[in-house]
Amino acid sequence: MRIPDEERALVRAAKAGDQEAFSGLVRLHQRRAYLVARAILTVHEDAEDALQDGFVRAFQALDRFDPAQTFGAWLNKIVANAALDLTRRRKVRNTEELTDALRSPFRDPAESAELSERLTAALATLPERARSVIVMHDVEGYTHVEIGEMLGIPGGTARSDLHHARQKLRELLKDLRG
Amino acid sequence: MADELKFPDPSARRADRDSDALDERTARVIREAYLPPVASSEAETAYWNALESRIMARVASADPAQSEQGWLSVLSGWAQVGLVAAAALFATAGLLSSQLGDTEEQVAYESVMTSTPEALSAPAQLITSSDHSVQRDAALQYVLSY
């Protein structure tokens, strides 16, 4: 994958201790990294915590970053690890809270409220890893290999999780389709 | 400068997804459910700016090598304990070895001193036995000469 020259320059400067350059990297990557954390944790506040932890860890490990790889892929792996650490530290909240957290009443006014509600409820019933995989793959567009690297599982396992997650989601939403 | 950078958006990444993937509408609804809970696009911009500031505040308060030093300090802590334990072990072993050495020397000395008469009696017996054989040989030769 071609790494943009600008990103390369930001990484080089950040590695030399330029915090403004690191701020540029945060600005560039925080949205996608947040979604990675949110796919794993589902709760907004937890995702924010993991994101901040991830960026601090990335900053502290910058000297070990291989400039031949993309900063985003490396960062997302760190953020995913921070999110997984958080899930291990806290036993995440109960299903009711999860469903509430997944609701976003002020978004997509044109979207079917029913679809949104049913989807969030269906997602909440999926196993944690399956939910992460389906969001990362079908929503965020990551490959099985990328997801495997982020979640610390083989790419084949990510593929298999995705297959089962889709089946279950379709089953739960079948009366909405058509 | 970073604002000018462009990265492919998720919908572009999803373009080559497999036919079994969730449909666009479902993916969009999920994506929106997973975005930070902000009320408008202006609020969203403000949210990301604020989050960036919070991240940078944490980064600024973190030493770049803190994790390394953290691990090193943990390791050096253990190393210190290990070194003290090893030194104590060596000192104890040295003391024991020295005491055992003294004891062994004493035992060896005493065994030599007490075993001297026996040690000396063996050659004496040999000499004695040797004398007997000479006498016996001489007697035998005398008898045979007749």
Interface residues (C-beta under 8 A of the other chain):
Chain A: P4 E6 E7 L10 G17 Q19 F22 S23 G24 L25 V26 R27 L28 Q30 R31 R32 Y34 L35 R38 A39 T42 H44 E48 L51 Q52 F55 V56 R57 F59 Q60 A61 L62 D63 G72 L102 R103 S104 F106 R107 D108 E111 L115 S116 L119 T120 L123 I134 V135 H137 D138 V139 E140 G141 Y142 H163 R166 L169 L173
Chain B: M1 A2 D3 E4 L5 F7 P10 S11 A12 R13 R14 R17 D20 A21 L22 R25 T26 A27 R28 V29 I30 R31 E32 A33 Y34 L35 P36 P37 V38 A39 W48 L51 E52 R54 I55 M56 R58 V59 A60 A62 D63 P64 A65 Q66 S67 E68
